[in-house]
Amino acid sequence: MSDYLFGTDVSHYQKAINWEKVKQRGQGDFSIIKLMYESSRRKDEFFELNYSGCKKNNIPVGIYLFYYTGGNRILSIPISF
């Protein structure tokens, strides 16, 4: 047993991920998955695939939205599941 947790931070940049292999390699203690593109309000094209892959392999999931305002604008994006 390790004193550390090993996880992944993923988005469309990583393309399709073999979550079974991630788990087998001991890198599946958790995953943080990007939900949306910065300010486009479009869901990351690999979000559903990554989310379901983690769930199928019993990998705990966190979700994030990376948003750069580019100034003094206020972030206000409704999200529902």
VENKA-V587407 format. One record per residue. RES is the residue in one small letter. PHI is phi in degrees with one decimal (NA if undefined). OMEGA is omega in whole degrees, 0 to 359 (* if undefined). D_CENTER is the distance of its C-alpha to the mean C-alpha in Angstrom with 1 decimal. Layout:
res=<RES | RES>
phi=<PHI | PHI>
omega=<OMEGA | OMEGA>
d_center=<D_CENTER | D_CENTER>
This chain:
res=<m | s | d | y | l | f | g | t | d | v | s | h | y | q | k | a | i | n | w | e | k | v | k | q | r | g | q | g | d | f | s | i | i | k | l | m | y | e | s | s | r | r | k | d | e | f | f | e | l | n | y | s | g | c | k | k | n | n | i | p | v | g | i | y | l | f | y | y | t | g | g | n | r | i | l | s | i | p | i | s | f>
phi=<NA | -94.8 | -82.1 | -121.5 | -104.4 | -116.8 | -137.4 | -128.0 | -116.8 | -128.6 | -157.6 | -61.8 | -64.6 | -87.6 | 61.9 | -74.5 | -117.0 | -88.1 | -68.2 | -63.8 | -66.8 | -57.0 | -64.3 | -61.9 | -80.4 | 79.6 | -105.9 | -111.8 | -68.8 | -167.6 | -141.8 | -111.7 | -116.1 | -72.1 | -88.1 | -133.3 | -68.1 | -36.3 | -122.4 | -86.4 | 64.6 | -102.2 | -66.2 | -54.8 | -63.8 | -106.0 | -57.9 | -60.5 | -63.2 | -66.0 | -61.8 | -67.0 | -64.6 | -65.8 | -61.0 | -61.0 | -103.6 | 56.0 | -101.1 | -57.9 | -123.0 | -118.0 | -125.0 | -134.4 | -122.2 | -93.8 | -139.1 | -110.3 | -78.4 | 69.7 | 163.7 | -102.0 | -68.2 | -102.1 | -75.3 | -148.6 | -126.9 | -72.4 | -126.3 | -134.8 | -120.1>
omega=<182 | 174 | 184 | 171 | 180 | 183 | 182 | 173 | 188 | 176 | 180 | 180 | 181 | 181 | 181 | 183 | 175 | 186 | 176 | 178 | 177 | 180 | 181 | 181 | 179 | 180 | 186 | 176 | 176 | 173 | 174 | 187 | 178 | 181 | 187 | 170 | 188 | 184 | 185 | 184 | 176 | 178 | 175 | 187 | 179 | 183 | 183 | 180 | 179 | 181 | 181 | 177 | 177 | 181 | 180 | 182 | 177 | 177 | 178 | 187 | 167 | 183 | 178 | 174 | 177 | 185 | 176 | 185 | 180 | 180 | 184 | 178 | 180 | 178 | 177 | 181 | 178 | 179 | 177 | 179 | *>
d_center=<25.2 | 23.3 | 23.3 | 19.7 | 16.3 | 14.3 | 10.5 | 8.0 | 5.8 | 4.7 | 5.8 | 9.2 | 10.9 | 10.5 | 11.8 | 12.3 | 11.4 | 14.0 | 12.3 | 15.9 | 16.8 | 13.9 | 15.3 | 18.8 | 18.5 | 17.6 | 14.2 | 12.5 | 13.4 | 9.9 | 6.2 | 3.9 | 0.4 | 3.9 | 6.4 | 9.5 | 11.6 | 13.6 | 16.7 | 17.0 | 15.7 | 14.4 | 11.2 | 9.1 | 11.2 | 8.9 | 6.7 | 9.5 | 10.1 | 6.9 | 7.2 | 10.9 | 10.9 | 9.6 | 12.0 | 14.7 | 14.6 | 14.5 | 11.5 | 10.7 | 7.3 | 6.5 | 5.2 | 6.5 | 8.9 | 10.6 | 14.2 | 17.3 | 20.4 | 22.9 | 25.5 | 26.5 | 24.8 | 23.1 | 19.6 | 20.1 | 17.7 | 18.0 | 15.1 | 16.0 | 14.8>
